[in-house]
Amino acid sequence: METMLIVVTIVALALAVGMAVLAWRLLRDDRRRAAARAESLLSMATSAEEVVAPAAPTDERLGAEERLGAWPSTKAVCRSSSGSTGGRT
């Protein structure tokens, strides 16, 4: 019985050390990613290139309001299961 307790203790200690090493590596990688992300954002913020906005859709079926990003001028009508339009005809 005493041997079993020693084995369980050794396995638990090995597992604890393994998890500590894994956590340390994950934190180290996360710090590296954060530093790389910050450096990338800094280089994009200080670059001399002009930022160009994406072009509006050129679909001729769209009206002037829709090309500008406004809501469509037509309104939707809700129909119930009986087919009525809520008093509208």
TILONU-189671 format. One record per residue: residue in one letter; residue number from 1; x, y, z of N, C-alpha, C in turn. Coordinates in steps of 0.05 Angstrom, whole numbers, plus 5000, padded with zeros to 4 digits. Layout:
% TILONU-189671
<lumba residuo="a" num="NUM" n_xx="X" n_yy="Y" n_zz="Z" ca_xx="X" ca_yy="Y" ca_zz="Z" c_xx="X" c_yy="Y" c_zz="Z"/>
...
//
This chain:
% TILONU-189671
<lumba residuo="m" num="1" n_xx="5016" n_yy="4976" n_zz="5000" ca_xx="5000" ca_yy="5000" ca_zz="5000" c_xx="5017" c_yy="5025" c_zz="5000"/>
<lumba residuo="e" num="2" n_xx="5039" n_yy="5024" n_zz="5015" ca_xx="5057" ca_yy="5047" ca_zz="5016" c_xx="5070" c_yy="5052" c_zz="4989"/>
<lumba residuo="t" num="3" n_xx="5076" n_yy="5031" n_zz="4974" ca_xx="5088" ca_yy="5034" ca_zz="4948" c_xx="5069" c_yy="5048" c_zz="4929"/>
<lumba residuo="m" num="4" n_xx="5044" n_yy="5041" n_zz="4931" ca_xx="5024" ca_yy="5054" ca_zz="4914" c_xx="5022" c_yy="5084" c_zz="4919"/>
<lumba residuo="l" num="5" n_xx="5024" n_yy="5092" n_zz="4944" ca_xx="5023" ca_yy="5120" ca_zz="4951" c_xx="5047" c_yy="5135" c_zz="4940"/>
<lumba residuo="i" num="6" n_xx="5070" n_yy="5123" n_zz="4941" ca_xx="5095" ca_yy="5135" ca_zz="4931" c_xx="5092" c_yy="5138" c_zz="4900"/>
<lumba residuo="v" num="7" n_xx="5082" n_yy="5118" n_zz="4887" ca_xx="5079" ca_yy="5119" ca_zz="4858" c_xx="5059" c_yy="5142" c_zz="4850"/>
<lumba residuo="v" num="8" n_xx="5037" n_yy="5143" n_zz="4864" ca_xx="5017" ca_yy="5164" ca_zz="4858" c_xx="5029" c_yy="5192" c_zz="4864"/>
<lumba residuo="t" num="9" n_xx="5045" n_yy="5195" n_zz="4885" ca_xx="5057" ca_yy="5220" ca_zz="4891" c_xx="5077" c_yy="5228" c_zz="4869"/>
<lumba residuo="i" num="10" n_xx="5093" n_yy="5209" n_zz="4860" ca_xx="5113" ca_yy="5215" ca_zz="4839" c_xx="5099" c_yy="5223" c_zz="4813"/>
<lumba residuo="v" num="11" n_xx="5078" n_yy="5208" n_zz="4806" ca_xx="5063" ca_yy="5214" ca_zz="4782" c_xx="5050" c_yy="5242" c_zz="4784"/>
<lumba residuo="a" num="12" n_xx="5039" n_yy="5249" n_zz="4807" ca_xx="5027" ca_yy="5275" ca_zz="4811" c_xx="5048" c_yy="5298" c_zz="4809"/>
<lumba residuo="l" num="13" n_xx="5071" n_yy="5293" n_zz="4821" ca_xx="5092" ca_yy="5313" ca_zz="4819" c_xx="5102" c_yy="5317" c_zz="4790"/>
<lumba residuo="a" num="14" n_xx="5105" n_yy="5295" n_zz="4776" ca_xx="5113" ca_yy="5296" ca_zz="4748" c_xx="5092" c_yy="5311" c_zz="4731"/>
<lumba residuo="l" num="15" n_xx="5067" n_yy="5306" n_zz="4736" ca_xx="5046" ca_yy="5319" ca_zz="4722" c_xx="5046" c_yy="5349" c_zz="4728"/>
<lumba residuo="a" num="16" n_xx="5050" n_yy="5356" n_zz="4753" ca_xx="5051" ca_yy="5384" ca_zz="4761" c_xx="5074" c_yy="5399" c_zz="4748"/>
<lumba residuo="v" num="17" n_xx="5097" n_yy="5386" n_zz="4747" ca_xx="5121" ca_yy="5398" ca_zz="4734" c_xx="5115" c_yy="5401" c_zz="4704"/>
<lumba residuo="g" num="18" n_xx="5103" n_yy="5381" n_zz="4692" ca_xx="5097" ca_yy="5382" ca_zz="4663" c_xx="5077" c_yy="5405" c_zz="4657"/>
<lumba residuo="m" num="19" n_xx="5057" n_yy="5408" n_zz="4673" ca_xx="5037" ca_yy="5429" ca_zz="4669" c_xx="5050" c_yy="5457" c_zz="4673"/>
<lumba residuo="a" num="20" n_xx="5068" n_yy="5459" n_zz="4692" ca_xx="5082" ca_yy="5485" ca_zz="4697" c_xx="5099" c_yy="5492" c_zz="4673"/>
<lumba residuo="v" num="21" n_xx="5113" n_yy="5473" n_zz="4662" ca_xx="5129" ca_yy="5478" ca_zz="4638" c_xx="5112" c_yy="5486" c_zz="4614"/>
<lumba residuo="l" num="22" n_xx="5089" n_yy="5472" n_zz="4611" ca_xx="5070" ca_yy="5479" ca_zz="4590" c_xx="5060" c_yy="5507" c_zz="4593"/>
<lumba residuo="a" num="23" n_xx="5052" n_yy="5514" n_zz="4617" ca_xx="5041" ca_yy="5541" ca_zz="4622" c_xx="5063" c_yy="5563" c_zz="4617"/>
<lumba residuo="w" num="24" n_xx="5088" n_yy="5557" n_zz="4625" ca_xx="5109" ca_yy="5576" ca_zz="4620" c_xx="5114" c_yy="5580" c_zz="4590"/>
<lumba residuo="r" num="25" n_xx="5113" n_yy="5558" n_zz="4575" ca_xx="5117" ca_yy="5561" ca_zz="4546" c_xx="5094" c_yy="5576" c_zz="4532"/>
<lumba residuo="l" num="26" n_xx="5070" n_yy="5571" n_zz="4541" ca_xx="5047" ca_yy="5585" ca_zz="4530" c_xx="5048" c_yy="5615" c_zz="4536"/>
<lumba residuo="l" num="27" n_xx="5056" n_yy="5622" n_zz="4560" ca_xx="5059" ca_yy="5650" ca_zz="4567" c_xx="5081" c_yy="5663" c_zz="4551"/>
<lumba residuo="r" num="28" n_xx="5103" n_yy="5649" n_zz="4547" ca_xx="5125" ca_yy="5660" ca_zz="4531" c_xx="5117" c_yy="5664" c_zz="4502"/>
<lumba residuo="d" num="29" n_xx="5103" n_yy="5645" n_zz="4491" ca_xx="5094" ca_yy="5648" ca_zz="4463" c_xx="5073" c_yy="5671" c_zz="4461"/>
<lumba residuo="d" num="30" n_xx="5056" n_yy="5674" n_zz="4481" ca_xx="5036" ca_yy="5695" ca_zz="4480" c_xx="5050" c_yy="5723" c_zz="4481"/>
<lumba residuo="r" num="31" n_xx="5071" n_yy="5725" n_zz="4498" ca_xx="5086" ca_yy="5750" ca_zz="4499" c_xx="5099" c_yy="5756" c_zz="4472"/>
<lumba residuo="r" num="32" n_xx="5110" n_yy="5736" n_zz="4460" ca_xx="5123" ca_yy="5740" ca_zz="4433" c_xx="5103" c_yy="5749" c_zz="4413"/>
<lumba residuo="r" num="33" n_xx="5079" n_yy="5736" n_zz="4412" ca_xx="5058" ca_yy="5744" ca_zz="4393" c_xx="5049" c_yy="5773" c_zz="4399"/>
<lumba residuo="a" num="34" n_xx="5046" n_yy="5780" n_zz="4424" ca_xx="5037" ca_yy="5807" ca_zz="4431" c_xx="5058" c_yy="5828" c_zz="4422"/>
<lumba residuo="a" num="35" n_xx="5083" n_yy="5821" n_zz="4426" ca_xx="5104" ca_yy="5840" ca_zz="4417" c_xx="5105" c_yy="5843" c_zz="4387"/>
<lumba residuo="a" num="36" n_xx="5101" n_yy="5820" n_zz="4373" ca_xx="5101" ca_yy="5821" ca_zz="4344" c_xx="5077" c_yy="5837" c_zz="4334"/>
<lumba residuo="r" num="37" n_xx="5054" n_yy="5833" n_zz="4347" ca_xx="5030" ca_yy="5848" ca_zz="4339" c_xx="5033" c_yy="5878" c_zz="4343"/>
<lumba residuo="a" num="38" n_xx="5045" n_yy="5885" n_zz="4366" ca_xx="5049" ca_yy="5913" ca_zz="4372" c_xx="5069" c_yy="5926" c_zz="4352"/>
<lumba residuo="e" num="39" n_xx="5089" n_yy="5911" n_zz="4345" ca_xx="5109" ca_yy="5921" ca_zz="4326" c_xx="5096" c_yy="5924" c_zz="4298"/>
<lumba residuo="s" num="40" n_xx="5079" n_yy="5905" n_zz="4291" ca_xx="5066" ca_yy="5907" ca_zz="4265" c_xx="5047" c_yy="5931" c_zz="4264"/>
<lumba residuo="l" num="41" n_xx="5031" n_yy="5935" n_zz="4286" ca_xx="5013" ca_yy="5958" ca_zz="4287" c_xx="5028" c_yy="5984" c_zz="4286"/>
<lumba residuo="l" num="42" n_xx="5051" n_yy="5985" n_zz="4300" ca_xx="5067" ca_yy="6009" ca_zz="4300" c_xx="5078" c_yy="6015" c_zz="4272"/>
<lumba residuo="s" num="43" n_xx="5087" n_yy="5994" n_zz="4258" ca_xx="5098" ca_yy="5999" ca_zz="4232" c_xx="5076" c_yy="6007" c_zz="4212"/>
<lumba residuo="m" num="44" n_xx="5052" n_yy="5997" n_zz="4216" ca_xx="5030" ca_yy="6005" ca_zz="4198" c_xx="5021" c_yy="6034" c_zz="4205"/>
<lumba residuo="a" num="45" n_xx="5022" n_yy="6041" n_zz="4230" ca_xx="5014" ca_yy="6068" ca_zz="4238" c_xx="5034" c_yy="6089" c_zz="4228"/>
<lumba residuo="t" num="46" n_xx="5059" n_yy="6082" n_zz="4227" ca_xx="5080" ca_yy="6102" ca_zz="4219" c_xx="5088" c_yy="6100" c_zz="4190"/>
<lumba residuo="s" num="47" n_xx="5075" n_yy="6082" n_zz="4175" ca_xx="5083" ca_yy="6080" ca_zz="4147" c_xx="5073" c_yy="6104" c_zz="4131"/>
<lumba residuo="a" num="48" n_xx="5087" n_yy="6110" n_zz="4110" ca_xx="5081" ca_yy="6134" ca_zz="4094" c_xx="5060" c_yy="6128" c_zz="4072"/>
<lumba residuo="e" num="49" n_xx="5052" n_yy="6103" n_zz="4070" ca_xx="5033" ca_yy="6097" ca_zz="4049" c_xx="5005" c_yy="6108" c_zz="4056"/>
<lumba residuo="e" num="50" n_xx="4991" n_yy="6116" n_zz="4035" ca_xx="4964" ca_yy="6127" ca_zz="4038" c_xx="4944" c_yy="6104" c_zz="4041"/>
<lumba residuo="v" num="51" n_xx="4926" n_yy="6107" n_zz="4060" ca_xx="4906" ca_yy="6086" ca_zz="4064" c_xx="4883" c_yy="6093" c_zz="4045"/>
<lumba residuo="v" num="52" n_xx="4874" n_yy="6074" n_zz="4029" ca_xx="4853" ca_yy="6078" ca_zz="4010" c_xx="4828" c_yy="6062" c_zz="4020"/>
<lumba residuo="a" num="53" n_xx="4805" n_yy="6076" n_zz="4021" ca_xx="4780" ca_yy="6063" ca_zz="4029" c_xx="4771" c_yy="6045" c_zz="4007"/>
<lumba residuo="p" num="54" n_xx="4757" n_yy="6024" n_zz="4014" ca_xx="4747" ca_yy="6006" ca_zz="3993" c_xx="4726" c_yy="6020" c_zz="3976"/>
<lumba residuo="a" num="55" n_xx="4725" n_yy="6013" n_zz="3950" ca_xx="4707" ca_yy="6026" ca_zz="3932" c_xx="4678" c_yy="6016" c_zz="3937"/>
<lumba residuo="a" num="56" n_xx="4659" n_yy="6033" n_zz="3930" ca_xx="4631" ca_yy="6026" ca_zz="3933" c_xx="4624" c_yy="6005" c_zz="3911"/>
<lumba residuo="p" num="57" n_xx="4604" n_yy="5989" n_zz="3916" ca_xx="4597" ca_yy="5969" ca_zz="3895" c_xx="4588" c_yy="5983" c_zz="3870"/>
<lumba residuo="t" num="58" n_xx="4595" n_yy="5971" n_zz="3847" ca_xx="4589" ca_yy="5983" ca_zz="3822" c_xx="4566" c_yy="5969" c_zz="3808"/>
<lumba residuo="d" num="59" n_xx="4549" n_yy="5956" n_zz="3822" ca_xx="4526" ca_yy="5942" ca_zz="3811" c_xx="4505" c_yy="5963" c_zz="3802"/>
<lumba residuo="e" num="60" n_xx="4498" n_yy="5963" n_zz="3776" ca_xx="4479" ca_yy="5983" ca_zz="3765" c_xx="4451" c_yy="5979" c_zz="3776"/>
<lumba residuo="r" num="61" n_xx="4445" n_yy="5956" n_zz="3787" ca_xx="4418" ca_yy="5952" ca_zz="3798" c_xx="4414" c_yy="5967" c_zz="3824"/>
<lumba residuo="l" num="62" n_xx="4435" n_yy="5976" n_zz="3837" ca_xx="4433" ca_yy="5991" ca_zz="3862" c_xx="4426" c_yy="6020" c_zz="3856"/>
<lumba residuo="g" num="63" n_xx="4408" n_yy="6031" n_zz="3873" ca_xx="4400" ca_yy="6059" ca_zz="3870" c_xx="4422" c_yy="6076" c_zz="3883"/>
<lumba residuo="a" num="64" n_xx="4419" n_yy="6103" n_zz="3880" ca_xx="4439" ca_yy="6121" ca_zz="3890" c_xx="4441" c_yy="6119" c_zz="3921"/>
<lumba residuo="e" num="65" n_xx="4417" n_yy="6116" n_zz="3934" ca_xx="4418" ca_yy="6114" ca_zz="3963" c_xx="4433" c_yy="6089" c_zz="3972"/>
<lumba residuo="e" num="66" n_xx="4428" n_yy="6067" n_zz="3959" ca_xx="4441" ca_yy="6042" ca_zz="3967" c_xx="4471" c_yy="6042" c_zz="3961"/>
<lumba residuo="r" num="67" n_xx="4479" n_yy="6056" n_zz="3940" ca_xx="4508" ca_yy="6058" ca_zz="3934" c_xx="4522" c_yy="6074" c_zz="3956"/>
<lumba residuo="l" num="68" n_xx="4507" n_yy="6093" n_zz="3968" ca_xx="4519" ca_yy="6110" ca_zz="3989" c_xx="4518" c_yy="6096" c_zz="4016"/>
<lumba residuo="g" num="69" n_xx="4505" n_yy="6073" n_zz="4017" ca_xx="4504" ca_yy="6058" ca_zz="4042" c_xx="4479" c_yy="6064" c_zz="4059"/>
<lumba residuo="a" num="70" n_xx="4460" n_yy="6079" n_zz="4048" ca_xx="4436" ca_yy="6086" ca_zz="4062" c_xx="4417" c_yy="6062" c_zz="4062"/>
<lumba residuo="w" num="71" n_xx="4397" n_yy="6062" n_zz="4079" ca_xx="4377" ca_yy="6041" ca_zz="4079" c_xx="4361" c_yy="6042" c_zz="4054"/>
<lumba residuo="p" num="72" n_xx="4351" n_yy="6020" n_zz="4044" ca_xx="4334" ca_yy="6020" ca_zz="4019" c_xx="4309" c_yy="6037" c_zz="4024"/>
<lumba residuo="s" num="73" n_xx="4299" n_yy="6049" n_zz="4002" ca_xx="4276" ca_yy="6067" ca_zz="4005" c_xx="4250" c_yy="6051" c_zz="4008"/>
<lumba residuo="t" num="74" n_xx="4249" n_yy="6026" n_zz="4000" ca_xx="4224" ca_yy="6010" ca_zz="4003" c_xx="4222" c_yy="5999" c_zz="4031"/>
<lumba residuo="k" num="75" n_xx="4197" n_yy="5996" n_zz="4040" ca_xx="4193" ca_yy="5986" ca_zz="4067" c_xx="4182" c_yy="5958" c_zz="4065"/>
<lumba residuo="a" num="76" n_xx="4189" n_yy="5941" n_zz="4084" ca_xx="4179" ca_yy="5914" ca_zz="4084" c_xx="4152" c_yy="5913" c_zz="4098"/>
<lumba residuo="v" num="77" n_xx="4135" n_yy="5894" n_zz="4089" ca_xx="4108" ca_yy="5891" ca_zz="4100" c_xx="4107" c_yy="5863" c_zz="4112"/>
<lumba residuo="c" num="78" n_xx="4100" n_yy="5861" n_zz="4138" ca_xx="4098" ca_yy="5835" ca_zz="4151" c_xx="4071" c_yy="5823" c_zz="4146"/>
<lumba residuo="r" num="79" n_xx="4070" n_yy="5798" n_zz="4139" ca_xx="4045" ca_yy="5783" ca_zz="4134" c_xx="4042" c_yy="5762" c_zz="4155"/>
<lumba residuo="s" num="80" n_xx="4017" n_yy="5760" n_zz="4165" ca_xx="4012" ca_yy="5738" ca_zz="4184" c_xx="4006" c_yy="5713" c_zz="4169"/>
<lumba residuo="s" num="81" n_xx="4002" n_yy="5691" n_zz="4183" ca_xx="3997" ca_yy="5665" ca_zz="4170" c_xx="3970" c_yy="5665" c_zz="4156"/>
<lumba residuo="s" num="82" n_xx="3951" n_yy="5683" n_zz="4163" ca_xx="3925" ca_yy="5684" ca_zz="4150" c_xx="3926" c_yy="5699" c_zz="4124"/>
<lumba residuo="g" num="83" n_xx="3949" n_yy="5713" n_zz="4118" ca_xx="3952" ca_yy="5726" ca_zz="4093" c_xx="3945" c_yy="5756" c_zz="4095"/>
<lumba residuo="s" num="84" n_xx="3938" n_yy="5766" n_zz="4118" ca_xx="3931" ca_yy="5795" ca_zz="4120" c_xx="3957" c_yy="5811" c_zz="4122"/>
<lumba residuo="t" num="85" n_xx="3956" n_yy="5836" n_zz="4115" ca_xx="3979" ca_yy="5854" ca_zz="4115" c_xx="3978" c_yy="5873" c_zz="4139"/>
<lumba residuo="g" num="86" n_xx="3963" n_yy="5866" n_zz="4159" ca_xx="3962" ca_yy="5884" ca_zz="4183" c_xx="3947" c_yy="5909" c_zz="4178"/>
<lumba residuo="g" num="87" n_xx="3925" n_yy="5907" n_zz="4162" ca_xx="3909" ca_yy="5931" ca_zz="4156" c_xx="3917" c_yy="5945" c_zz="4131"/>
<lumba residuo="r" num="88" n_xx="3940" n_yy="5938" n_zz="4120" ca_xx="3949" ca_yy="5951" ca_zz="4095" c_xx="3941" c_yy="5934" c_zz="4071"/>
<lumba residuo="t" num="89" n_xx="3933" n_yy="5947" n_zz="4050" ca_xx="3926" ca_yy="5932" ca_zz="4026" c_xx="3943" c_yy="5940" c_zz="4003"/>
//
